[in-house]
């Protein structure tokens, strides 16, 4: 059985996670960046999108990766069991998640083989992202098309800031037919010039600092669109305005530090979006 056949079997047998709880559009309070809060003259000049979980719905890949790794060790991972563990420990998009999950996997197996598990997980994950086209999150992608077509008239730049690899991002953007809208694309591969003993990827600010620098803007002039606590934290730490749009896999996370939390970009026009952002700047 080839890889695609195995993948089809796995997807066909995988449970469908329920929809995220309804979240009302509104200011999520407390922590606008200080520069924005104290300077109403700040104007938004760029929108920076996340990719995974924001433009594409690839959350199921978390489960499939670890399910395969444990199958290689003779253990059948249950989907409900896995997501209970992930949600309880708030691991979707969290830094250091692999180390915690592999420890959990070793406990399930009753033996220590973390290196083998991680190797099998990473090998499968690379093949999965190449072979399977995760579905787009249609309202957000439609909004990206709309604002991308009007960005020159609106005086906006558009960026992408993702913790994934550049190869993955370029492949996704090409498939979604949105690559032409982006002025900068920043991935984990672009952070080699930064040094931090705790790591340089999200929730650290470097990816948003780098993106805003390439855009020729201050972070306060950029609005980040993120689906996870980790991504929102990265944007906030850099000084950007952060808008959270959780998906079914991240809806349980705490977004109280976001400037705004919305359920969907459905029916959101570019001018309507910019008006909402403008209103937030005046608060």
N, C-alpha and C positions, 0 to 999 in steps of 0.2 A: 504494500500500500504506500503510495507516494505521499509527500508532505501535504499537498492540497486535499487529498482524500481524507487524510487524518484530520486536517483542520476542519473540513466540512462536517465530519462525524462529531467532532468536539463541539462545534458551534450548534449543531442540530440538537445535541443533548444537553446543552447548557441552559440553565434557568434564565428567565428574563427578569432583571431587577426592576422593581417598581418605580413609578415616577417620583420625582422629588416633591417634597411638600411645597405648597404654594407659598411664594414669597412676594410680598407686596412691594411695588416700586416706592422708594422713599429713601431719605438720607439715613444711612446706617450709623450715624452719629459721629463719635467723639473725636476722632483723630484726623482732621485735615492737616496737611502739612502746615507748619507755622508760617512759611512764606506766603502760601495761598491765603491763609486765614487773615493775615495782616496786610495784604496788598491786593486790593480789588482791581488794580490795573493789570494784574496777570491775565493773559489771554491764552486759551488753549490753542496750540499750534500743531499738535500731533496726537494721533491715536495709535497706541501700541497694543497689538493683539498677542495673546498667548495662542498656542496651537492645539496641543493635545487636551481634550476635554472642553475646549472652547470653540474651535473650528471643526474638529472631528470627534466622534463619540467612540473613543478607543479604550474606555474603562474596562471592558470585558477582557482586554488583553492582559490586565493584571492577573486575573484568575487563570487564564489559559497558560500563561508562562509557568506559573507555579504548579499547576496541575500536571503539566508535562514533566517538569523536573522531578516531581514525586512519583510519577508513573515509571520513570527510569529507575527508581529505587524500589518499585513493586508496591507502591501505596497509591490508592485511589482517593484523591482529595475531593471532598464534597463542597459544592459551591456555597450552600448556605453556611456551612461550617467556616469556610474561608472568609466570606463577607462579614460574618459575625465578628471574627477576629480582627479584620481590617477596620471595621467601623468602631469597635470598642476601643481600639488603640489609635484611631485617627491617622491611619497610615497612607491613605491615598494622597500621593503628591508630597508626602512628608520626607524631609531629609533623613538619610540613614535608614530608610524603610527596609531595604534589602537585608541589612544586618539583623534587624528584628524579625523579619519574616523567615529568614533561613534558620534562625534559632528555633522558631516555632515549628518549622518543618522537621528539624532534627528531633524535637520532642515528640512529634507525631510518629516518627519512625522508631524512636527508642534507641537511636544510635547517632554518633557524631560523624557527619560526612558533609560539612558545609561547603567545602570546595567543589565537590562533585555536583551538589545541588545547584550552586551558583553557576557553574560552567554550563550545565544542561539548560538552565533557565535562560541564560544570556544567548546561547546558541539558538534556542527555539525562538526567543523573542525577535532576534534579527531576521530569521526566516519568516516569522509571522507578519512582521511589518512590511516585508517585501512582497509576500504572497497574497495577503488579504487586504482589501480596500475597506477600511473602517468607514462607516457612513458619516457623511457630513452632518453637522448640526445646522439644519437648513435655515432657521431664522437668523442666526448669526452670520452665516455665509451670505445670505441675501442682503443683509444690512451692509456687509463688507463690500459687496458689489455696488450697492447704491451709493455709499459714501466714497468708494473708490472712483466712481465715474464723476463725482462732483468735487473731488478734493481740490482741484486747481481753482475752481470758482469760489470755494469756501476758504481757500488759503491754508489748507491742511496738508501735512505729511502723514504717511502711514508706515508704521514699523511692525516688525514681528520680533518677539523676545521669548524664546522657548528653551527649556532645559534639555531638550532633545538634541540630536546631532543635526548638522547642516544638511547632510544627505537625506535624512528623513524629512526635514522641513521642505526642501526643494521638491521632493517627490510628492508630498501632500499638496503643496501649493499649485504644482503643475496639474495634478489630477482635478483639483477644485476649480481650475482656470481663474486663479486670483493673483498669480505671481506678479502680473503687470502693475498691480496697485501699490506694491511695497517699495518704499524708498530705501529701507534698510531691513536686513534679515539677520538677526543675532541669535546664535545658538550656543550651546555649552562649549563647542569647539573654539569659540571666539574669546574665551575667558582665560586663555593660557598666560596672558600678561599680568593677571592679577594674582596676588598671593594672600592667602588667609589660612591659618592653621585649621580652621573649622570648615574649610571648603569655600568654593567661590560661586556655586550654583544657588538657585533659589532655596531658601528665603533671603539669602544675602542680596545686597542691592546691586551688585556689580553688573548684572545683565541689563538692568534698566539704566544704570549710569552710562554703560557703554552704548546702548541704543540711543539715548538722548544726545550723547556726544556726537555720534555719527550723523544724527539728524541736524546737528548744529544748534541745539536748543538746550535750555535749562530743564531739569526734570520737572519743575513746577509747571512747565508749559505742555506737559504730556499727560494724557489720560491712558491708563492701562486697563485692558479688559481681561479679567482672569476668572477661572472657575474654582480655584482652590485657596485655602487659607495660606498655603505656602507661597503661591503666586502673588496674592494680594499683599502679603507681608513684604515680599521682595520689592514690589512697586512702592509701597509706603516707606520702606527703609531708604529707598533712593530719593524720595521727595516727590514722587508722582501722585497725581490723583488716581485712586484705584476704584474701579467698578467691578463688583463681584456678580457673576452670573453662574451660580452653581448648577451642576448637572445631577443626575440621579445618584452618582457615586460620591459626590461631595456635598450634598444638600445638608448633611448632618453637621458640617464643620462650622466653626465660629467665625462669622464675618463682621463682628461688631466694630472692627477697626477699619472696614471699608468706608469710603465716602458715600457709596450708594450700592444697594443690592437689588437686582432685578431678576425676574423670572425668565424673561425671553426678550429678544429683539423683534419679535413679531409685531408688525404694524408700526415699528419705530422708524421714522424718517430721519435723514441726516440733520435737517433743520430742527426737528423736534428734539433729537439727541443733544445737539449743541445748545439748545435752549435750556434743557435740564442741567447740563454742565454749567452753563452761565449762571443759572439760579443758585447752584451749589457754591459757586465762587463768591457770591454776594452774601452768603450766610455767615 
